[in-house]
Amino acid sequence: MPDTVTAAEASPSGSLDGDYDDAAGYYTPGTPLVDGKAPEGPIADRWQNRKFEARLVNPANRRKLSIIIVGTGLAGASAAATLGEAGYNVKTFCYQDSPRRAHSIAAQGGINAAKNYKEDGDSVHRLFYDTVKGGDYRSRESNVYRLAEVSTNIIDQCVAQGVPFAREYGGLLDNRSFGGVQVSRTFYARGQTGQQLLIGAYQALERQIAAGTVSMFTRHEMLELIVADGKARGIIARDMVTGEVQTHLADVVVLASGGYGNVFYLSTNAMGSNVTAAWRAHRKGAYMANPCYTQIHPTCIPVSGSHQSKLTLMSESLRNDGRIWVPKNQADCDKDPRDIAEEDRDYYLERIYPSFGNLVPRDIASRAAKNVCDEGRGVGPEVDGVRRGVYLDFADAIERLGRDAVANKYGNLFDMYARITGEDPYSVPMRIYPAVHYVMGGLWVDYDLQSTIPGLFVTGEANFSDHGANRLGASALMQGLADGYFVLPHTIRDYLADGPFEAIGEDHPAVVEARTSVTERIEHFLTVNGTRSVDSYHRELGNIMWEYCGMERTETGLKKAIDLIRGLRDDFYRNVKVLGTNESLNQSLEKAGRVADFIELGELMCIDALNRRESCGGHFRGESQTEDGEALRHDDEFAYVSAWEWAGLDERPVLHKEDLSYTAIEMKQRSYK
């Protein structure tokens, strides 16, 4: 166990006594970064003022401007539909065979909005405060307030689209609670909220496709960003069915390509989710912000063996009525849970965090589950000699509400659990354990959602802007739709007001360079003819990341991970085996490019985690914790956004720091006890 920095040893402000830089020698210090679009004045007026100040594009000029949107999940589909309806010429790309298969469909529990329908004290300011606090004071307050402010519009928009939100007996929209809050503000559609919201965005998108304002390119994967004369002007994409490498040009590019949780191999993300679109942009000059901020979701079906390539989420909404516990005694861990007496059960979240109980934020619930399992009190079958599971028990809820009421709330989730595990959660407690679910890091963007490359905008999980070091449950759907429907359409017009832009052709040197780099990369993967499969490298990378950059990180572990990843990268390029050809459907080839980018990303994540010698949200450094094992921030040293600039392969990345300041709330150590 590394030396622990306790609350007593830290200064009163939460700062370290001494000058630490564990990552010295792994990066190059860069110039400070300032968000030039960040508004000033009273926080409640900032978004309204920015919308007014943003320049307009008249309808006739909109028809002369073109936009490329990569990704058709909630952020991408909503943006494409809104911008298409506004009159722009939009091209949108997804690697799935339909926008309806975007990973947004997998979100289960709900979407937050400050409607205060329960009259329980909610407000825009409280949603703003809960989100900043939940992110452990590592997010921008202006961005978070805007998110809370537009949240109410999202519900009205979706209801108008026909999204079937759950309703109370009298017909009013129902709400439930999620982790990290003490009010009920989460709107939901049983356990299928993401699917229903995506169908709403999808039908809006299809309407614009039919109207001719949006062109849809399915089964196309972006493999490179075109940056001409310092501006993003298009993408190189591969037709995944025919293998054709295509050039697509536009006046502006929007990335809505989701997160990079699959760098861990095992995650709740869709198997195809990847970082390639964002990473290609990063290599062209877009800064990557806070890449080490990853979210470990506490309620997932535990790993059952080394054969797995995918983990399954059990919605956080289950923590409304389910009680989490483990046996008090190790000797009871292999018993049938129904045979363990009440007095021999440890409802550890309720015991440690009485104010929030089972609804503490995800990072806290995940670490608590890890701790009790590390004590030897985990349940379920042993995997590699360790029981990694805790119980999520609905016996009290079924007794209080009745089985039918519980089934009405969570029936599809219970059915899914039963199909996967072969166990009946109505009669036997569920077994759950934390798993990688979401990333708070992403491409750096300013208040307008524009990256450090002019003309490249980034929305949804692909950017870093709203959640700090930990995302509260039911806020991902909120951010995706807020960015797509209500933020990007206002901010992108300020950039497009300088158009129409000078056209560039496919013979432009920047276009030729981008296309050549794609074809050469494809050719390399197909001709290495090594001995190891792409999946074997991905699994090894995931093991390294989970072991050393997972729920707990240390200086020693992170340095070891960096060395291991660098060796893995060298071996990958020399020894990977990709079967088939480019001129056909070739999933091995697709994976090769994605895993190559994951390997480079993994190294940067470890360097970022090494630099941040503090614990905050989902980033837990073993060297920085309180006497009772809680995360300990060091605001004097680390109250900044880490924005990393690509310096080249085998070169040290450049770290630019954007200072975080708070005027509307006070920065303090989190407590949910």
Buried (B, 14 or more C-beta within 10 A) or exposed (E): EEEBBEBEEBEEEBBBEEEBEBBEEBBEEBEEBEBEBBBEEEBEEBBEEBBEEBEEBEEEBBEBBBBBBBBBBBBBBBBBBBBBBBBBBBBBBBBBEEBBBBBBBBBBBBBBBBBBBBEEEBBBBBBBBBBBBBBBBBBBBBBBBBBBBBBBBBBEBBBEBEBBBBEEEEEEBBBBBBBBBBBBBBBBBBBBBBBBBBBBBBBBBBBBBEEEBBBBBBBBBBBBBBBBEEBBBBBBBBBBEEBEBBBBBBBBBBBBBBBBBBBBBBBBBBEBBBBBBBBBBBBBBBBBBBBBBBBBBBBBBBBBEEEBEEBBBBBBBBBBBBBBBBBBEEEBBEEEBEEBEEEBBBBBBBEBBEEBBBBBBBBBBBBBBBBBBEEEBBBBEEBEEEBBBBBBBBBEBBEEBEEEEBBEBBBBBBEBBBEEBEEEBBEBBBBBBBBBBBBBBBBBBBBBBBBBBBBBBBBBBBBBBBBBBBBBBBBBBBBBBBBBBBBBBBBBBBBBBEBEBEEBEEEBEBBEBBBEBBBEBBEBBBEBEEEBBBEBBBBBBBBBBBEBBBBBBBBEBBBBBBEBBEEBBEBBEEBBBBEEEBEEEBEBBBBBBBBBBBBBBBBBBBBBBBBBBBBBBBBBBBBBBBEEBBBBBBBEBBBBBBBBBBEEEEEBBBBBBBEBEBEBBEBEBBEBE
